[in-house]
Amino acid sequence: MVVSPFEFKQDYSFELSEEDKEELKIEEDVAVYSIVTIHSDVTKSTMNLLAPVIINPAHRVGKQVVLQQTGYVTKHLIWTEESTSAKEGV
């Protein structure tokens, strides 16, 4: 399953390399998705913030990019106490 990482981590941001921008023919809008691993205990489900899937819908090209020099991980917990509280309005 893939999700928009911004739904779960609003401050998620990164810079693509010039090579990736060129390969994906990026001029303006792109779609960014994170691959999610759903566990039987849903609270332990994770998403991969280190290697997002970048899609250029205008040119119908996309690829998974491994980000360099970031603190992001491949198993970022989706449901943290903070995100649960925010969604419940607490």
trRosetta pair geometry for C-beta under 8 A, 3 or more apart (Angstrom, degrees):
i j d omega theta_ij theta_ji phi_ij phi_ji
1 35 7.6 123 77 -159 45 55
1 36 4.6 -38 84 60 96 110
1 38 6.5 45 22 -27 133 113
2 33 4.0 29 171 169 122 130
2 34 6.6 156 -154 73 74 33
2 35 5.7 -42 -97 -96 80 50
2 36 6.6 165 -106 3 24 90
2 53 6.2 -46 -132 34 141 138
3 7 6.2 -90 163 44 109 129
3 8 7.0 56 119 -12 135 120
3 33 6.6 138 65 -154 22 82
3 34 5.9 -28 63 58 76 86
3 36 5.4 47 1 -39 109 130
3 47 6.4 -78 50 -110 112 140
4 7 4.8 94 80 -14 95 103
4 32 6.8 80 -140 85 72 76
4 33 6.4 -63 -86 -106 45 61
4 34 7.6 66 179 13 11 87
5 8 6.2 -73 -164 49 48 96
5 9 5.6 -28 163 46 88 104
5 12 4.8 -81 123 95 116 177
5 32 6.5 -60 24 128 103 107
5 33 7.4 137 -22 -162 83 23
5 34 4.2 82 -69 -21 102 127
5 47 6.3 173 -107 131 89 143
5 49 6.0 113 -140 -109 144 85
5 52 6.5 -81 -14 -106 138 118
6 9 6.9 -80 -114 72 28 59
6 10 6.1 58 -167 -117 70 44
6 12 5.8 -127 -86 47 62 116
6 32 7.4 84 -21 79 105 117
8 47 6.7 125 61 19 153 147
8 78 5.4 -66 -144 -149 152 78
8 83 6.1 7 -156 -132 74 150
9 12 4.3 83 104 -45 107 107
9 49 6.9 1 38 -102 160 136
9 76 7.2 -20 -48 149 145 148
12 49 6.5 -127 -129 -142 120 117
12 72 8.0 64 -137 -97 92 129
14 52 7.4 174 37 11 145 132
14 67 5.1 -75 -151 -122 146 137
14 70 6.1 -30 -111 -85 109 145
14 72 7.6 -44 -74 -12 126 143
16 20 4.3 -115 -179 85 106 127
16 21 5.2 130 107 -56 121 85
16 24 7.7 -55 178 29 157 136
16 26 7.1 86 72 17 154 163
16 54 6.9 64 -94 -99 135 168
16 65 6.5 -34 -123 -177 95 169
17 20 4.7 97 56 6 80 100
17 21 7.0 -144 95 -4 43 86
17 68 7.4 48 -57 18 114 124
18 21 5.6 -53 -147 37 35 114
18 22 6.2 35 154 -20 66 107
19 22 5.8 -56 -149 37 28 110
19 23 6.2 27 155 -18 65 109
20 23 5.7 -55 -142 38 31 110
20 24 6.0 12 163 -2 66 113
20 26 7.8 22 123 -3 74 131
20 54 7.2 67 170 56 120 155
20 63 7.6 -136 -144 69 93 122
20 65 5.5 43 -131 -116 145 134
21 24 6.3 -68 -142 50 23 98
21 26 4.5 -86 -151 46 74 118
22 25 7.4 22 -178 -75 31 41
22 26 8.0 -61 -45 27 20 83
23 61 7.7 -148 141 148 69 139
23 63 7.1 -18 121 13 126 144
24 30 7.1 35 145 -114 139 130
24 54 6.0 -41 -108 116 161 117
24 56 4.8 145 168 -23 93 126
24 59 7.5 145 171 65 56 132
24 61 5.6 -175 -141 105 59 114
24 62 7.0 45 -128 -108 108 35
24 63 6.7 -127 -80 21 104 101
25 56 5.7 170 70 119 84 169
25 58 7.9 -121 109 84 113 100
25 59 4.5 59 75 -21 137 171
25 61 6.3 90 24 41 107 139
26 30 5.8 -23 -123 -59 111 125
26 56 5.8 -135 -86 -91 67 126
27 58 7.5 -55 40 64 109 152
28 58 7.7 65 52 -13 96 148
29 56 8.0 128 97 -140 61 64
29 57 7.2 -29 108 37 107 103
29 58 7.2 111 65 -24 93 113
30 54 5.6 -3 169 -170 134 91
30 55 6.4 150 -170 75 79 45
30 56 5.4 -45 -111 -89 87 64
30 57 7.8 158 -134 0 40 77
31 54 7.5 149 78 -160 53 43
31 55 4.3 -16 59 62 102 103
31 56 8.0 -169 19 -74 77 20
31 57 6.1 66 -12 -36 115 106
31 62 7.8 -34 64 -106 97 128
32 52 5.2 -3 -166 170 93 141
32 53 7.4 143 -160 75 44 55
32 54 6.0 -11 -104 -105 71 67
32 55 7.8 -164 -70 24 29 76
33 52 6.5 145 71 -169 39 85
33 53 4.4 -21 66 60 97 105
33 55 7.2 28 2 -4 108 112
34 47 4.2 61 128 172 129 116
34 48 5.4 -178 -169 63 89 62
34 49 6.0 -16 -120 -83 137 52
34 52 5.6 -56 -84 -113 69 79
34 53 7.4 179 -85 14 21 84
35 47 6.8 157 80 -153 39 69
35 48 4.7 10 55 26 90 120
35 51 7.6 -12 18 88 113 94
35 53 6.8 90 -45 -24 88 114
35 64 7.8 -2 -27 -117 123 128
36 45 6.4 18 -179 171 102 109
36 46 7.1 171 -151 92 60 41
36 47 4.7 -31 -97 -96 73 86
36 48 7.8 -138 -72 5 32 76
36 78 6.9 28 -134 -62 111 139
37 45 6.4 -174 91 -155 58 67
37 46 5.1 4 51 57 101 86
37 47 7.6 -176 17 -83 68 37
37 48 7.9 77 -15 -36 97 91
37 75 7.4 -33 36 -120 132 85
38 42 6.9 -19 -160 -118 87 72
38 45 5.0 -11 -121 -117 48 118
39 42 6.7 178 70 -93 75 23
39 44 4.3 -42 60 86 154 100
39 45 5.2 -153 17 -75 84 59
39 46 7.7 55 -24 -2 111 81
41 44 4.7 53 87 10 100 113
42 45 5.5 -16 -166 -20 53 117
42 79 6.9 60 131 -5 81 150
43 77 8.0 9 163 -165 61 112
43 79 4.8 -98 -136 84 60 135
44 77 7.2 -66 -144 -125 38 98
45 77 7.6 99 78 -152 48 59
45 78 4.9 -24 96 26 95 125
45 79 6.6 66 48 1 93 103
46 74 7.8 57 142 128 131 56
46 75 4.2 -14 -176 -159 160 67
46 76 5.9 132 -161 60 87 38
46 77 5.8 -52 -101 -90 78 38
46 78 6.4 -170 -113 -21 22 85
47 76 5.5 -38 65 65 73 97
47 78 5.5 83 -13 -75 103 98
48 51 5.3 -29 151 52 122 83
48 52 7.4 178 107 -76 86 44
48 74 4.7 -8 -126 -152 90 64
48 75 7.3 -7 -89 -65 64 39
48 76 7.3 148 -103 16 15 93
49 52 7.0 0 -154 -59 39 91
49 72 3.9 -121 112 -163 104 120
49 73 6.4 45 51 52 100 47
49 74 7.7 -147 39 -97 58 23
49 76 4.7 34 -7 -11 117 144
50 66 6.5 5 144 -148 89 71
50 67 5.8 -134 -167 39 52 99
50 70 6.9 176 -123 78 69 120
50 72 4.5 175 -78 111 61 99
50 73 5.7 -30 -40 -174 115 10
50 74 4.9 -53 30 -67 126 65
51 64 5.3 36 160 171 103 103
51 65 6.5 -175 -154 84 64 38
51 66 4.7 -22 -101 -95 100 62
51 67 6.9 -149 -84 1 43 76
51 74 6.7 12 12 -107 102 91
52 64 7.2 -170 103 -146 28 66
52 65 6.2 -10 65 53 72 90
52 67 7.3 45 10 -38 91 111
53 62 6.2 38 171 166 89 119
53 63 7.3 -148 -148 117 65 21
53 64 5.0 -38 -95 -92 71 74
53 65 7.9 145 -110 11 23 73
54 62 6.0 -173 95 -149 49 79
54 63 6.4 -9 56 60 87 61
54 64 7.7 141 13 -110 72 24
54 65 5.4 14 0 -4 120 121
55 61 7.4 172 -151 95 57 39
55 62 3.6 -19 -104 -95 71 128
56 59 4.7 7 114 42 118 100
56 60 7.5 -55 91 5 76 14
56 61 5.2 4 51 61 106 83
56 62 6.5 -176 18 -74 62 68
57 60 6.9 25 -160 -77 37 51
67 70 4.6 5 125 7 126 136
67 72 6.2 48 62 47 139 129
72 76 6.9 -46 -161 -54 80 130
73 76 5.5 139 66 -60 91 78
77 80 5.5 106 103 -67 115 83
78 83 7.3 -101 156 81 53 162
79 83 6.2 -130 -138 77 40 120
79 84 5.9 53 -168 -60 87 103
80 83 4.9 90 49 10 80 98
80 84 6.9 -146 88 -5 39 89
81 84 5.9 -59 -148 39 28 112
81 85 6.3 28 156 -19 65 109
82 85 6.0 -59 -150 36 27 109
82 86 6.4 25 155 -19 63 108
83 86 5.6 -52 -145 36 33 113
83 87 6.3 31 157 -17 66 107
84 87 6.0 -59 -149 38 29 108
84 88 6.3 17 156 -10 64 112
85 88 5.9 -65 -146 44 29 105
85 90 4.3 -85 -160 66 83 112
86 89 7.8 41 178 -68 29 26
86 90 7.7 -79 -59 49 22 73
